[in-house]
Amino acid sequence: MKEAMFYEILEKKKVKCNLCAFGCIIPEGQTGRCRARKNIDGRLYSLVYDKVSAANSDPIEKKPLNNFAPGSRAFSICTPGCNWRCKYCQNWVLSQGEIEAEQLPPEEIVGLAKESGSQGISYTYTEPTIFFELTYDTAKLAHEEGLYNTYVTNGYMNPEPIRKIAPYLDAVTVDFKGSGDKDFLRDFSSVPDAEPIYQALIEYKKQNVHIEITDLIVPRLGDSMEKVEELVKWIKENLGDGTPLHFLRFFPNYLVQDLPATSLKTLKEAYEIAKGLGMKYVYLGNVLGEEDNTYCPQCGRLLIERFGMRTAGYKIKGGTCPYCAEEINIRGEKWIPQK
């Protein structure tokens, strides 16, 4: 255990957690919504500080991050717990299961990342917000060792913790579900609304963290093209038309087994809406196809070719298109492995 960051002490040994937008008020002896932070004698502690429940070296494209360090590998870790309750969670055994895992402190995580040949570390699989203290201490050490750091997150972290981690966080993937539709989030993730996600994204942009956004399109329940259009317009207006946007295919899992996988027709409709509104880097995830490649938004030439979740070809030179010199929103080139 480690004393938590971002909380305040209240009367009668209660505490208020200020890490995420839920702002849990936690009586003595109880845990917050995430089950990973516990009030012990009037102080808040992280129960998962060094409890790593999964650790693998993944392609960066799996996060997905297509415009950050393409072709690199990210040593990916998580702890148990989550502050959301997604009925369709792909990692529900980790996020909703027991708070048990292998003890792995920051020094060992960084050492394993280097041993694996990874160029960075990704805090993913569950929700990095709830193991913030571990991500913070690990990210600082990772930067000292020349490794990058990325979050894959639901975006419910408050602005102050974002400012704290930002000097050591190189990229973030923020996962929308059902385009942020309020009813969908309430019914299928037990989340009241998407407003904290928008605030978090604005803060990440202020802190110059590379941002990519995913939107899980769920058939019948979270596949409104009107909501897709609203989300795309917000992204363009507040983050810029160069923000990479991934529309992800849904597959039934966990408590949602009675829905089909998202049709390619629906995914491509969302893709065309985003392209039609002027977004420069739009991708389709969980499918194979040319819509996962990166093309120059000016001349249309192929710049990054992908197959599955791997980069097969990379032609960008110094952040620009080699054919027309258009500036490309690409970050982390120094971590691209030399072939």
N, C-alpha and C positions, 0 to 999 in steps of 0.2 A: 504493500500500500504506500501511497504518497499523498501528502496533503494537496488538495485540489487548488487550482487557480480559479480566479473569477467567481468568488462567492462572497456573501455578506452574512454576518451573524445577526440573528434576530432574537427576540425575547423568548423565554422558556426553552432555550437550547435548540430552537429552530434555526435553519439556515436557508438562504435563498441562493440558488445556483444561477449565475449570470452568464454561463458559457453559451447556451443556445437560447433560441427564441421562446422556448416553453417556460423558462424562468421558474423551475420547480421550487416550491417552498417545502422543505423536507424536515419533518419532525425527527427528534433524536432517535437513533436506532433504525431509521428507514432509509431506503434508497430512492433516487429520483426516477423519473420516467424511463431513463436509459438503463437502469439497473446496474450501472457501472460506477456510480458515485453515491457514497453513503455518509450520512450524518453520524459521527461517532463522538459522543460527549460534547455536542455543540460545535463540532468542526467538520468540514466536508473533506472526504478522502476519495481518491481514485482507487477503486478496487481492481483495476485492470492495468495499472501503470506498466508492469513488465510481464503481463500475461498475454503472450502472442498465441493465437489460435490457428493461424495459417501464415505460411511464409513460402513464397515461390518467386522465381525469376521469370517475369512475363515480358512479352513484347510491349513496348510503350503503346502500340496501336490497340492493345486490349483494353486500355483504360476508359474510353478511347481518347488518345491524344494524337491527332494526325498532323498538326502543325507545330509540334514540339519534339525536337530531337528524334526525327523519324529514323527507324531502324535500330534504335537503342533498346536496351533492356532495363526494366525497372524491378528491383527486388521489392516484392509486394507483400505487405504485412497487414494484419488486423488483430484486434482483440475482440472478445465476445461483447455483445450488447448493441443496442441501437436506440435512438430517440424517436424513430418512426416505427409504424406497425403495418408495413405494406403486406397486404394479403397475398400478393403475387411475388414476394421476395425470392430472388434466385439464390440467395445465400442464407436462407432462413435458419439453417442448422447453426450457423455462426452468429447470426444477429439476434435470434430469439431463443437460443439454447442456453445451456448452463454457463455460468461465469467461471469456466475452468479452462486452463490453457497451460502451455509450457512457459516457464520463467525465462525471459529473454530481455536483458537490460539494453539500453541504447548502444553501449560499446560493442556488444556482441552482434546486434542487428547490423551496425555499420560494417563490422568485420565480415559477417556472412555475405553482405551485399558485395563487398569487394572480392571475396573468394568466389562468388558466383559469376564474376565477370560482368556484372551489371554496371551501367553508367549512372544509375540513380536509385532512389527509393520512392515507392508509391505507397501511400497510406489509403487503403481501399478495402474491398470485399464487404466490410460492415460500414460503419460511419466514423471517419476520423475525428469528428467533433468530440465524440464521447471518450476518446483516449488522447485528448489534446496534450496532456502533460508528457506522454510518451512521444508523441509526434514532435513536440517542441524540442525536447532534449536531444532526440535522435537527429532531427533536421539540422541543428547547430553543429553536431559532430560530423554529419554527412558533408556539409559545406566545407568544413575544415579539411576533409579528406578528398575534396574535389568532386563529390557526387551531387546530383540534383535531387530535388524533393518535389513530389506532386501529391495533391489530394484528389480523391474521387469522392464527392460529397453530395448530400441532399441540399446543401446550401442554407441550413438552418442555424448556422453559427452566428453569433452576435458580432457587430462591427469591432468592438474592442479586442476580442481574441484574434480576429483577422489581422488587425494592425500589429499585434504582438508576434504572430507567426510569419508575417509577410516578408521580413528581411531574409528568411531562410526558405521560403516557399517559391518555387520557380514557376509552377503551373498548377492549374486547378480545372478539374472536370466537374461541372455542376449538373446534376441529373434532375431534369424536370420529369414529371409523370403526368400523362394526359394533358400536356401543354399548360399545366398549372391550373386547370379547371377546379374551382373551389369545391363543387359537389363531389367530383371524383376524388380529390385529396381527402376530403372528410370521410367518405364512405369506404375508401380502399387503402388509406394510409393513416387514418385517425389523425389527420393534420388539418387545422382550421382553415388555413389559406396560404397562398404563396407569397404574400407580401414580404416576409423576412428574407426569402430567397432573392427577391429583387434588390433589397437593401444590401445584402451580402455581396451580390454581384457588383453593385456600384462601388462598394468598399474595395473589393479585389481590384477593380479597374484603377481606383485612386492609388492603390499601392503598387501598381505596375506588375501585377501577377498575370502571367499569360492565362487567358480564359478560353475554354471550349465548353460548349453546352450540348447536352443530350436531351432528347425529348422522346420518352417511351410512348408509342402510339398503341393504345389498348383497344381492340375491337369492341364496338357497340357502346362502350362505357367511357372511353377516353380517346376518341378519334374524331372529335369535332374539327373540321377544317376552319371554322370560324375562330376557334380557340388557337389553332396553329397560326393563323394569320395575326391574331392579337399578340401572341408571343413573339413572332418574328418581327413585327413592327416595334415592339418594346426593345428587343435586342438591338435592332438597327439604330433606333433613336438614342439609346442610352449607352450602348457598348461599341457600336460602330458596325458598318457593313462588312468589315474584315474579320468579324468574330466567327470562328468555325462552329458550325451547327450540325449535329448528328441526329437524324431521326432513326430511332431504334425499333426493331421488330419485337413484338411481344410474343412470348411462348408461355403456355399455361404451366403453373407451378404452385407449390405450397397449398394455399387454401382456395386458389382460383384454378379449377381444373375443367370448368364447363365452357370456357371460351376458346375459340380457335386461335391459331397464330395469326398475326397481322398479315393481311394480304399485301402482296407487292404493289398492287394497284393503289391501295391506300397510302402506302409509304411514298410511292412516286408522286402521288397527288400533293402530299405535304412538301416533297422535294421541289416540285414545280412552283408551288406557292412561294417558298423561300427564295428560289432563284428569280422568280418574277418580281419580287419586291426588292431585288438588287443585292441580296446576300452573295458574297464572293466565294465562300467556301462552304458548300453544303454536301453532306455525306449521308449515306444510308448504312446503318449498322445492323449486325446479325444477319446479313445477307452477303452473297458474293455477287460482285458486279462492278462495272466501271464507275458507278456512283460513289465508290469509296476511294477513287483516285483524286489527286489534286491537280487542277488545271489552272493555267494562268488566267486570271480574270480579265486581262486585257487582250491577249492574242489567242487564247484558247488552247495553247499547246500543253501537252502532258508534261507535268513537272515531277510528280511523285506517283509512281505506279505501285499498287498494293495487290497482294493476293492473300485473301483471308485477313488475318491480323498481323501481317508482316509486310514490310516495305521491300519491294522487289527492284525498284529503280529510283534514283534521286538525281535531279538535274539542276536544282537551284544553286546559284553561285553567289555567295556573299549576300544572301537575302534578296536577290533579284532574279527575275526570269532571264535566262541566258539568250532568249530569242528576241525580246523586245525591251528588256531592262526595266520592266514593271516591278515595283517594290512588292514583295510577297510577305504576308504576315506569317513568318516562320521564326520560331524562337528555339534556343538551345542547340544551335548548329555545332557548337564546340563539343557537344557530347555525342555527335553522330559518329559511330565507329568507322574507322578507315577500312575500306575494302582492299 
